[in-house]
C-alpha cells in the first residue's frame, strides 16, 4: 500500500457530490453516477489502495456507456494517468477489478432510459440523481472471481 507516514495527501477517499460528478463529467448522467457508485464500492469493500488496484471497464466503447469509466475513476481512484483503468469494447457492461491475486466483477443492473423528447436531458438528469441515492444492490451485482 502506498502510505508514507509523512504524506498528507496519499490515498484520500473522496466523496463526490452530485455537483462534483456533473462538474467533472460535464453533465449529470446515469452512467457517470453508476460508475462512481461501482468505483466507491470497489474502493470500500475490495481494495482501499488505488495504487494496488486496477479495473477493466467493459462497455460498448461509445457514449453513453463509456461514461461509466469517468465515474469509476472518481469512485475507485483508478485513473488514466496511473494507467490502472482501461475501457474494453464489449456487448456486456461490467467492471472487473484486480488487486493482488483477487478479482471481482461488478455488473450494472439494466435500466430503461427515458424517451427522447424535448425534456430528454432534464429527464436523464433527474434519473441520474435518483440513482445516486439508491442502495448498491439496486444498482449492481457483485461476484468474486
C-alpha positions as semicolon CSV with decimal commas, in nm:
position;residue;x (nm);y (nm);z (nm)
1;X;0,000;0,000;0,000
2;X;0,125;0,348;-0,082
3;X;0,124;0,514;0,257
4;X;0,435;0,703;0,357
5;X;0,394;0,824;0,717
6;X;0,473;1,186;0,627
7;X;0,243;1,215;0,323
8;X;-0,074;1,409;0,396
9;X;-0,235;1,368;0,055
10;X;-0,194;0,999;-0,022
11;X;-0,493;0,764;-0,059
12;X;-0,750;1,024;0,038
13;X;-1,102;0,898;-0,001
14;X;-1,315;1,148;-0,185
15;X;-1,688;1,153;-0,155
16;X;-1,825;1,320;-0,466
17;X;-2,149;1,510;-0,454
18;X;-2,387;1,514;-0,747
19;X;-2,243;1,855;-0,837
20;X;-1,889;1,713;-0,826
21;X;-1,985;1,435;-1,069
22;X;-2,158;1,678;-1,305
23;X;-1,870;1,926;-1,282
24;X;-1,612;1,662;-1,370
25;X;-1,817;1,492;-1,642
26;X;-1,984;1,799;-1,795
27;X;-2,340;1,698;-1,706
28;X;-2,517;1,457;-1,473
29;X;-2,595;1,131;-1,649
30;X;-2,683;0,784;-1,524
31;X;-2,361;0,618;-1,638
32;X;-2,125;0,856;-1,457
33;X;-2,333;0,808;-1,141
34;X;-2,338;0,431;-1,183
35;X;-1,963;0,420;-1,247
36;X;-1,896;0,635;-0,942
37;X;-2,103;0,409;-0,719
38;X;-1,931;0,098;-0,859
39;X;-1,590;0,254;-0,804
40;X;-1,673;0,354;-0,446
41;X;-1,795;0,004;-0,372
42;X;-1,468;-0,144;-0,502
43;X;-1,261;0,104;-0,302
44;X;-1,454;0,038;0,020
45;X;-1,501;-0,338;0,007
46;X;-1,237;-0,472;-0,231
47;X;-0,915;-0,267;-0,216
48;X;-0,872;0,069;-0,048
49;X;-0,540;0,150;-0,220
50;X;-0,591;0,287;-0,573
51;X;-0,223;0,219;-0,650
52;X;-0,269;-0,153;-0,578
53;X;-0,586;-0,194;-0,781
54;X;-0,673;-0,186;-1,148
55;X;-1,000;-0,211;-1,337
56;X;-1,119;-0,313;-1,681
57;X;-1,440;-0,135;-1,779
58;X;-1,634;-0,339;-2,035
59;X;-1,890;-0,146;-2,240
60;X;-1,984;-0,051;-2,594
61;X;-1,690;0,189;-2,606
62;X;-1,915;0,476;-2,707
63;X;-2,128;0,723;-2,516
64;X;-2,332;0,698;-2,310
65;X;-2,196;0,362;-2,184
66;X;-1,833;0,476;-2,192
67;X;-1,926;0,748;-1,941
68;X;-1,919;0,467;-1,686
69;X;-1,538;0,496;-1,689
70;X;-1,547;0,859;-1,573
71;X;-1,747;0,761;-1,267
72;X;-1,528;0,457;-1,196
73;X;-1,222;0,684;-1,192
74;X;-1,378;0,918;-0,938
75;X;-1,509;0,641;-0,715
76;X;-1,218;0,399;-0,719
77;X;-0,913;0,618;-0,764
78;X;-0,805;0,412;-1,066
79;X;-0,716;0,671;-1,327
80;X;-0,596;0,713;-1,683
81;X;-0,286;0,889;-1,554
82;X;-0,188;0,595;-1,333
83;X;-0,272;0,363;-1,623
84;X;-0,477;0,136;-1,399
85;X;-0,809;0,171;-1,579
86;X;-0,893;0,052;-1,927
87;X;-1,205;0,054;-2,143
88;X;-1,260;-0,273;-2,329
89;X;-1,520;-0,299;-2,604
90;X;-1,791;-0,549;-2,514
91;X;-2,160;-0,620;-2,556
92;X;-2,176;-0,689;-2,183
93;X;-2,138;-0,393;-1,950
94;X;-1,931;-0,478;-1,640
95;X;-1,628;-0,372;-1,437
96;X;-1,363;-0,623;-1,335
97;X;-1,136;-0,505;-1,053
98;X;-0,799;-0,668;-0,978
99;X;-0,584;-0,643;-0,664
100;X;-0,306;-0,886;-0,575
101;X;-0,447;-1,229;-0,660
102;X;-0,810;-1,123;-0,608
103;X;-1,066;-1,004;-0,857
104;X;-1,432;-0,912;-0,855
105;X;-1,685;-0,845;-1,127
106;X;-1,943;-0,572;-1,076
107;X;-2,228;-0,576;-1,324
108;X;-2,473;-0,286;-1,351
109;X;-2,839;-0,375;-1,344
110;X;-3,018;-0,282;-1,666
111;X;-3,224;0,032;-1,690
112;X;-3,457;0,180;-1,945
113;X;-3,362;0,534;-2,046
114;X;-3,635;0,794;-2,077
115;X;-3,785;0,859;-2,418
116;X;-3,611;1,114;-2,635
117;X;-3,834;1,418;-2,630
118;X;-3,792;1,789;-2,567
119;X;-3,728;1,719;-2,195
120;X;-3,483;1,433;-2,254
121;X;-3,178;1,598;-2,093
122;X;-3,384;1,705;-1,792
123;X;-3,530;1,356;-1,753
124;X;-3,182;1,199;-1,779
125;X;-3,054;1,434;-1,510
126;X;-3,347;1,357;-1,278
127;X;-3,299;0,985;-1,332
128;X;-2,924;1,009;-1,262
129;X;-2,996;1,200;-0,941
130;X;-3,233;0,923;-0,829
131;X;-2,963;0,661;-0,899
132;X;-2,716;0,848;-0,679
133;X;-2,931;0,776;-0,372
134;X;-3,018;0,409;-0,437
135;X;-2,862;0,122;-0,240
136;X;-2,576;-0,065;-0,406
137;X;-2,783;-0,382;-0,454
138;X;-3,038;-0,181;-0,651
139;X;-2,767;-0,062;-0,890
140;X;-2,537;-0,358;-0,950
141;X;-2,441;-0,713;-0,863
142;X;-2,102;-0,820;-0,728
143;X;-1,933;-1,151;-0,794
144;X;-1,596;-1,275;-0,666
145;X;-1,395;-1,439;-0,942
